[in-house]
Amino acid sequence: MDLLDTLVAKGLRRELPTREEALAVLSGPDEDLLDLVAAAGRVRRQWFGRRVKLNYLVNLKSGLCPEDCSYCSQRLGSKAEILKYTWLKPDQAAAAAKAGVAGGAKRVCLVASGRGPTDRDVERVADTISAIRAEHEEVEICACLGLLSDGQADRLKAAGVHAYNHNLNTSEDTYGDICSTHDYADRVDTVQQAQAAGLSACSGLIAGMGESDADLVDVVFALRALNPDSVPVNFLIPIEGTPLAKEWSLTPQRCLRILAMVRFVCPDIEVRLAGGREVHLRSMQPLALHLVNSIFLGDYLTTEGQTGQADLDMIADAGFTVEGADEKTLHGDRAATAEAAVPEQAPRQDLVSVRRRGTGTDLPPNA
């Protein structure tokens, strides 16, 4: 049995591949790429059919962060020319969420920059959730507020939060290379606090920060061990004014291999194609739908995505359907589970557009 047959068989059984198999996915030749996508696509269809879940980001507070994460345009000392504003009022956040839901989003992700929420911030989020639920009682709410303190996860759950997002981002060995104001263990602890409170855990990674194949495999295996319900896969958007602005190492082929590896390691977990897909996958985005079962609709936190209608057209053209509010994302009996050289490419700064519409502005959002 060759590698792809082995990986498919394991994925259909929800069995973890070996590290060597995961590394082989990342280092395979490009001429076999479509075979890889087809193989991982079989696993994706087994657990999620041809459904695509839509998620919509609302940036409750932009910039002004005291943390120094190298990849982030909202970081301490960032010179990126992004929108900066303090907490949105509940009605402003609800209006933004309404645009996303109207575009087909099943989940609204409420994000706020900062190390972690104060108790007053938790109250603000609770007020915002009430405003959103007044019009959209059925929508899922995911909060992403940074590191949690004792008791905050329980309070968020009581306020109506369904899921909590806190990404591991990269391997434990290399985490210190991208951040010095908190460490990898802090992130793991927050994910576990969310799970202990009964929140659905959402935790993923950022690829393209100069990491090795081994680092990518390490972080994905660590995520599988944490057993989140959803794993967002971000591709670094190298924004001018951040330390990683010149880190342009990803190709569409590389991105597809990373997504395939994540699918094989997390066969029945919601894998979300997140930030950077338009920048790095470009015209090959539709192929990624055979690997992931979830995407963000429209814009991201500080950068613009393609239009919401373009997302919907892409899904339809590729033969997939938008997951409805009454459809369950995860399989009902999902079991709890405990360096390729990349060709250099010239920077394409024209691919990155700083967000100038939606929350924090007087212009309508992209949904």
Secondary structure, DSSP 8 states (H G I E B T S, - for coil): --HHHHHHHHHHTT----HHHHHHHHHS-GGGHHHHHHHHHHHHHHHHTTEEEEEEEEEEEBS------TT-TTSTT-------B----HHHHHHHHHHHHHTT-SEEEEEE-SSS--HHHHHHHHHHHHHHHTT-TT-EEEEE-SS--TTHHHHHHHTT--EEE---BS-TTTHHHH-SSS-HHHHHHHHHHHHHTT-EEE--EEE-SS--HHHHHHHHHHHHHH--SEEEEEE----TTSTTTT-----HHHHHHHHHHHHHHSTTSEEEE-TTHHHHTGGGHHHHTTT-SEEE-S--SSB--S-HHHHHHHHHHTT-EE--TTS-SS-TT---------------GGG--B--SSTTSSS----
